[in-house]
Amino acid sequence: MQIITKKIHETEYAYILELPSFYEDCCYIDIETTGFDRNRHMIYLVGLIFQTNGTFYLQQYLCDKESDEYELLYRINQHLSQYKYLIHFNGQSFDLPFIKSRLALYQIKEEIIGCQSIDYYQALKPYKNFLRTDNLKLKTVEQLLGYKRLDPFSGGELIELYHMYVQGNEKLKPILLLHNEEDMIGLYYLNAFYPLFTLFYEKTNTVNYRKETTPNHLDSLVLSASLPQSKHYYAFTHQTPYGHVEALHDRLICSLPIYTGILKHFYSNYKDYYYLPVEDYAIHKSVAGYVHHDYKKKATKTTAYVKKKDTYIRCPLSEKEIERLQATHRSITLFHADADEIFTYIQIDDFKTIAQDLFCAITKAILF
């Protein structure tokens, strides 16, 4: 077995290091196999990117013969156990189960069981429509970022080349290594989607906000979360009726429209209320006894409300989603224009107190 190690800053790929690694205590991984059956096929090549003392390394483990797989598995099992996070592309479905299955086959005690999986494929999957791509294959996603490969082969095409290499064709070694190397560089380069990954894994810094008036004189509340600075981010701007999202080189920005007017707060326990048609609001049954029966009626889901004129933020989340995500113990009163409206309005001062809790969910809702 061979171990090939490169310092990335000494290669032509040094530019990728201008992108932040999503987690510091992590290792990026990609494997090459001779097929999809974990019991019959082997892992013949593993690529890793990791950081040691501030230096990023690209390391590849190559089996020169089939019997080398045991040593390869033993070594990467020990190496990966050092990290808290393992970052991969669709590795949750393929790479990690394949490794674990082969470890079990060789009766090697699994040391990576405590590592947390970070799957960039799963993180990008919700944004497929937003990215306007037909598929989310690694090569397709890389092309969105302008990453160009020298390797013309697919993983499947390399299987036959690997068998020829094992049989003695040494000239194929650079081809095998290049494919895996470019897989690893492409995987790290996906950190250009860092702004989107922060939303999927809800990994944002303190959220700031400011009120802003747009050129068409519509007021909005602008929320922003700081990002590690990089000029290589996948920059985008996305406008919908429910808000505006923008990724810059150091910030992720979400703007929400401000509405000033009269809205309704609907009581969930509507059976405990009476509706007053003249006044056009509902009161609790504990005080409804003081109102003549001609001026009240049993409230329904659509009439058990109280109205309030105020300044609101229109939130593209349902009432249940807000309640689930809200971390503060303070009770927030939620408003709607009508009983059947799915979007929720929050008084602007109340919204500021929970903006941190809702930032990721709101921004994702606008992008989806």
C-alpha positions as CSV (number, residue, x, y, z in Angstrom):
1,M,0.0,0.0,0.0
2,Q,1.1,3.5,-0.7
3,I,0.4,6.8,1.1
4,I,0.8,9.9,-1.0
5,T,0.8,13.2,1.0
6,K,0.7,16.8,-0.4
7,K,0.6,20.2,1.3
8,I,-2.2,21.9,-0.5
9,H,-0.7,25.3,-0.4
10,E,2.3,24.0,-2.4
11,T,0.0,22.7,-5.2
12,E,-2.0,24.4,-8.0
13,Y,-5.0,24.0,-5.8
14,A,-3.8,26.5,-3.2
15,Y,-6.6,28.9,-4.1
16,I,-9.2,26.7,-2.5
17,L,-7.7,27.5,0.9
18,E,-9.2,31.0,0.6
19,L,-12.5,29.3,1.4
20,P,-13.2,28.6,5.1
21,S,-13.4,25.0,6.2
22,F,-16.9,24.4,7.5
23,Y,-15.6,23.0,10.8
24,E,-12.1,23.2,12.2
25,D,-11.9,19.8,13.8
26,C,-12.8,17.9,10.7
27,C,-11.5,15.6,7.9
28,Y,-12.8,15.5,4.3
29,I,-13.1,12.1,2.8
30,D,-13.9,10.3,-0.5
31,I,-13.4,6.7,-1.3
32,E,-13.0,4.7,-4.6
33,T,-14.3,1.1,-4.7
34,T,-14.4,-1.7,-7.2
35,G,-18.2,-1.8,-7.1
36,F,-21.3,-1.2,-5.0
37,D,-21.6,-4.5,-3.1
38,R,-20.0,-4.0,0.3
39,N,-19.5,-7.7,0.8
40,R,-17.9,-8.5,-2.6
41,H,-16.2,-5.3,-3.6
42,M,-13.2,-3.6,-2.0
43,I,-12.0,0.0,-1.2
44,Y,-8.9,0.5,-3.2
45,L,-8.3,4.2,-2.7
46,V,-9.2,6.7,0.0
47,G,-8.6,10.5,-0.2
48,L,-8.5,12.8,2.8
49,I,-8.1,16.5,3.4
50,F,-7.2,17.6,6.9
51,Q,-5.5,20.3,8.8
52,T,-2.5,19.9,11.1
53,N,-0.8,22.8,12.8
54,G,-2.4,25.3,10.4
55,T,-1.4,23.4,7.2
56,F,-3.9,21.6,5.0
57,Y,-2.9,18.2,3.6
58,L,-4.2,16.1,0.8
59,Q,-3.5,12.5,1.6
60,Q,-4.3,9.4,-0.5
61,Y,-4.1,5.7,0.5
62,L,-3.7,3.4,-2.5
63,C,-3.9,-0.4,-2.5
64,D,-1.2,-1.9,-4.8
65,K,-2.9,-5.2,-4.4
66,E,-6.2,-6.5,-3.1
67,S,-4.7,-7.8,0.1
68,D,-3.7,-4.2,1.0
69,E,-7.3,-3.3,1.8
70,Y,-6.9,-4.5,5.4
71,E,-4.0,-2.1,6.1
72,L,-5.8,0.7,4.3
73,L,-8.9,0.2,6.5
74,Y,-6.8,-0.1,9.7
75,R,-4.9,3.1,9.0
76,I,-7.8,5.3,8.0
77,N,-9.9,3.9,10.9
78,Q,-7.2,5.2,13.3
79,H,-6.7,8.4,11.4
80,L,-10.4,9.4,11.2
81,S,-10.9,8.7,14.9
82,Q,-9.0,11.9,15.7
83,Y,-11.7,14.2,14.3
84,K,-15.1,15.3,15.5
85,Y,-16.5,15.8,12.0
86,L,-16.3,13.8,8.8
87,I,-17.2,15.9,5.7
88,H,-18.2,14.1,2.5
89,F,-20.5,14.2,-0.5
90,N,-23.3,11.6,-0.3
91,G,-21.0,9.7,2.1
92,Q,-23.9,9.2,4.5
93,S,-25.4,6.8,1.9
94,F,-22.3,5.4,0.4
95,D,-18.8,6.1,1.8
96,L,-19.3,5.7,5.5
97,P,-21.6,2.6,5.3
98,F,-19.1,1.0,2.9
99,I,-16.2,1.7,5.2
100,K,-18.0,0.4,8.3
101,S,-19.1,-2.7,6.4
102,R,-15.6,-3.5,5.3
103,L,-14.2,-2.8,8.8
104,A,-16.7,-5.4,10.2
105,L,-15.8,-7.9,7.5
106,Y,-12.1,-7.7,8.6
107,Q,-13.2,-7.7,12.3
108,I,-11.5,-4.3,12.8
109,K,-13.0,-2.4,15.7
110,E,-14.7,0.7,14.4
111,E,-13.1,3.9,15.8
112,I,-15.1,6.4,13.9
113,I,-18.4,5.8,15.6
114,G,-18.2,9.0,17.5
115,C,-17.5,11.2,14.5
116,Q,-20.4,13.5,13.3
117,S,-21.3,13.2,9.7
118,I,-21.5,16.4,7.6
119,D,-22.9,15.5,4.2
120,Y,-22.6,18.3,1.6
121,Y,-25.0,16.4,-0.8
122,Q,-27.7,16.3,1.8
123,A,-27.0,20.0,2.6
124,L,-27.4,21.0,-1.0
125,K,-30.4,18.8,-1.8
126,P,-33.1,21.3,-0.5
127,Y,-31.6,24.0,-2.7
128,K,-31.8,22.0,-6.0
129,N,-34.6,24.2,-7.5
130,F,-32.9,27.3,-6.3
131,L,-29.6,26.3,-7.9
132,R,-31.5,25.5,-11.1
133,T,-29.6,22.3,-11.8
134,D,-30.8,19.1,-13.3
135,N,-29.0,16.9,-10.8
136,L,-26.7,17.2,-7.8
137,K,-23.8,15.0,-8.9
138,L,-20.5,16.2,-7.6
139,K,-19.2,17.2,-11.1
140,T,-22.4,19.0,-11.8
141,V,-22.3,21.0,-8.6
142,E,-18.6,21.8,-9.1
143,Q,-19.4,23.3,-12.5
144,L,-21.8,25.7,-10.9
145,L,-18.8,27.1,-9.1
146,G,-16.6,27.2,-12.1
147,Y,-14.4,24.3,-11.0
148,K,-12.8,22.5,-14.0
149,R,-11.3,19.0,-13.9
150,L,-8.5,17.5,-15.9
151,D,-9.7,13.9,-15.2
152,P,-12.0,12.7,-18.0
153,F,-13.1,9.4,-16.2
154,S,-16.0,8.5,-14.0
155,G,-15.5,6.3,-10.9
156,G,-17.1,3.4,-12.7
157,E,-14.7,3.7,-15.6
158,L,-11.7,3.6,-13.3
159,I,-12.6,0.1,-11.9
160,E,-11.2,-1.6,-14.9
161,L,-8.2,0.7,-14.9
162,Y,-7.5,-0.3,-11.3
163,H,-7.6,-4.0,-12.1
164,M,-5.1,-3.3,-14.9
165,Y,-2.9,-1.4,-12.4
166,V,-3.0,-4.3,-9.9
167,Q,-1.9,-6.6,-12.8
168,G,1.2,-4.5,-13.3
169,N,0.4,-1.5,-15.4
170,E,2.2,1.2,-13.3
171,K,1.4,3.9,-15.9
172,L,-2.2,4.0,-14.7
173,K,-1.3,5.1,-11.1
174,P,-1.4,8.9,-11.9
175,I,-4.8,8.5,-13.6
176,L,-6.2,6.7,-10.5
177,L,-4.8,9.3,-8.1
178,L,-5.9,12.3,-10.2
179,H,-9.5,11.2,-10.2
180,N,-9.6,10.9,-6.4
181,E,-7.5,14.0,-6.0
182,E,-9.9,16.1,-8.0
183,D,-12.8,14.6,-6.1
184,M,-11.2,15.7,-2.9
185,I,-10.4,19.2,-4.2
186,G,-13.9,19.5,-5.6
187,L,-15.4,18.4,-2.2
188,Y,-13.4,21.1,-0.4
189,Y,-14.3,23.7,-3.0
190,L,-17.9,23.1,-2.2
191,N,-17.2,25.3,0.8
192,A,-18.1,28.0,-1.7
193,F,-21.7,27.1,-0.6
194,Y,-20.8,28.0,3.0
195,P,-23.7,30.5,3.2
196,L,-26.2,27.7,2.3
197,F,-24.6,25.2,4.5
198,T,-24.9,27.5,7.5
199,L,-28.7,27.4,7.0
200,F,-28.9,23.7,6.6
201,Y,-26.9,23.0,9.7
202,E,-28.2,26.1,11.4
203,K,-24.6,27.4,12.1
204,T,-24.8,31.2,12.2
205,N,-23.2,33.8,14.3
206,T,-25.2,36.6,16.1
207,V,-27.9,38.0,14.0
208,N,-28.0,41.8,13.6
209,Y,-30.9,43.8,12.3
210,R,-31.7,47.2,11.0
211,K,-34.8,49.0,9.5
212,E,-34.4,50.0,5.9
213,T,-36.4,51.8,3.3
214,T,-36.0,50.5,-0.3
215,P,-36.0,52.7,-3.4
216,N,-39.7,52.0,-3.9
217,H,-40.4,53.3,-0.4
218,L,-41.3,49.9,1.2
219,D,-39.9,49.5,4.6
220,S,-38.1,46.2,5.5
221,L,-36.3,44.7,8.4
222,V,-32.8,43.6,7.4
223,L,-31.3,40.7,9.2
224,S,-27.6,39.8,8.7
225,A,-25.3,37.0,10.0
226,S,-21.6,37.3,9.6
227,L,-19.6,34.7,7.6
228,P,-15.9,34.0,7.5
229,Q,-14.6,36.4,4.7
230,S,-14.1,34.9,1.3
231,K,-14.2,36.2,-2.3
232,H,-15.0,32.7,-3.6
233,Y,-18.4,32.2,-2.1
234,Y,-21.3,31.3,-4.4
235,A,-22.7,34.8,-4.5
236,F,-26.4,35.1,-5.1
237,T,-29.4,37.3,-4.6
238,H,-33.0,35.9,-4.4
239,Q,-36.2,38.0,-4.3
240,T,-39.7,36.7,-3.5
241,P,-42.9,38.4,-2.3
242,Y,-42.0,37.2,1.2
243,G,-38.5,38.5,1.5
244,H,-35.1,39.0,-0.1
245,V,-31.9,36.9,0.6
246,E,-28.4,37.8,-0.5
247,A,-25.0,36.2,0.1
248,L,-22.0,38.5,0.1
249,H,-18.3,37.9,0.8
250,D,-18.7,38.3,4.5
251,R,-22.4,38.3,5.3
252,L,-25.7,36.5,4.7
253,I,-28.5,39.0,4.5
254,C,-32.3,38.4,4.8
255,S,-34.7,41.3,4.3
256,L,-38.4,40.9,5.4
257,P,-41.2,43.3,4.5
258,I,-42.7,45.5,7.2
259,Y,-46.5,45.8,7.3
260,T,-48.4,48.5,9.2
261,G,-52.1,48.1,9.7
262,I,-54.8,46.1,11.5
263,L,-54.3,42.3,11.9
264,K,-56.1,39.6,13.9
265,H,-54.8,37.3,16.6
266,F,-56.9,34.1,16.6
267,Y,-57.5,32.2,19.8
268,S,-56.8,28.5,19.5
269,N,-59.3,27.6,22.3
270,Y,-62.1,29.3,20.3
271,K,-64.8,27.3,22.2
272,D,-64.0,29.4,25.3
273,Y,-64.9,32.6,23.5
274,Y,-67.9,34.6,22.3
275,Y,-67.9,36.8,19.2
276,L,-69.3,40.3,19.4
277,P,-70.5,41.1,15.8
278,V,-70.9,44.9,16.4
279,E,-67.5,45.3,17.9
280,D,-66.0,42.7,15.6
281,Y,-63.9,40.8,18.1
282,A,-64.1,38.0,20.6
283,I,-64.2,38.0,24.4
284,H,-63.6,35.2,26.9
285,K,-66.7,33.4,28.2
286,S,-65.8,34.5,31.7
287,V,-66.8,38.0,30.9
288,A,-69.3,37.3,28.1
289,G,-72.0,36.8,30.8
290,Y,-72.2,40.6,31.1
291,V,-73.1,40.9,27.5
292,H,-76.8,40.6,26.3
293,H,-77.4,37.4,24.2
294,D,-78.6,39.5,21.3
295,Y,-75.1,41.0,21.0
296,K,-73.0,37.9,21.2
297,K,-72.7,34.5,19.6
298,K,-70.5,31.4,20.1
299,A,-67.2,32.0,18.5
300,T,-65.8,29.8,15.7
301,K,-62.3,29.2,14.5
302,T,-62.8,32.1,12.1
303,T,-64.4,34.6,14.6
304,A,-62.4,33.9,17.8
305,Y,-60.0,36.9,17.3
306,V,-58.9,40.2,18.6
307,K,-57.7,43.0,16.3
308,K,-54.7,45.3,16.7
309,K,-53.2,48.1,14.7
310,D,-49.4,47.9,14.8
311,T,-46.2,47.5,12.8
312,Y,-45.5,43.9,11.9
313,I,-43.0,41.6,10.2
314,R,-44.5,39.1,7.7
315,C,-42.9,35.8,8.5
316,P,-42.9,33.1,5.8
317,L,-43.4,30.4,8.5
318,S,-46.5,28.8,9.9
319,E,-47.5,29.4,13.5
320,K,-46.5,25.8,14.4
321,E,-43.1,26.2,12.9
322,I,-42.5,29.4,14.8
323,E,-43.5,27.9,18.1
324,R,-41.3,24.9,17.5
325,L,-38.2,27.0,16.6
326,Q,-38.7,29.7,19.2
327,A,-36.1,29.2,22.0
328,T,-37.1,32.0,24.2
329,H,-39.5,31.4,27.1
330,R,-41.3,34.6,26.4
331,S,-44.7,34.2,24.8
332,I,-45.0,35.9,21.4
333,T,-48.4,36.9,20.1
334,L,-48.9,35.8,16.5
335,F,-51.2,37.6,14.0
336,H,-52.8,36.8,10.7
337,A,-54.8,38.7,8.1
338,D,-57.3,35.9,7.9
339,A,-58.0,32.6,9.6
340,D,-56.8,30.5,6.7
341,E,-53.6,32.4,5.9
342,I,-50.5,30.3,6.3
343,F,-48.1,33.1,6.8
344,T,-47.7,34.7,10.1
345,Y,-47.2,38.3,11.2
346,I,-45.2,39.2,14.3
347,Q,-45.1,42.6,16.0
348,I,-41.8,44.1,15.1
349,D,-40.5,44.6,18.6
350,D,-41.5,41.0,19.5
351,F,-39.8,39.8,16.3
352,K,-36.5,41.3,17.2
353,T,-36.4,39.3,20.4
354,I,-36.7,36.0,18.4
355,A,-34.8,36.9,15.2
356,Q,-31.8,34.9,16.3
357,D,-33.9,31.8,16.7
358,L,-35.8,32.1,13.4
359,F,-33.1,33.4,11.1
360,C,-32.1,30.1,9.5
361,A,-35.6,28.8,9.1
362,I,-36.9,32.1,7.6
363,T,-34.0,32.4,5.2
364,K,-34.4,28.7,4.1
365,A,-38.2,29.3,3.6
366,I,-37.5,32.2,1.2
367,L,-34.9,30.2,-0.8
368,F,-37.0,27.1,-1.1
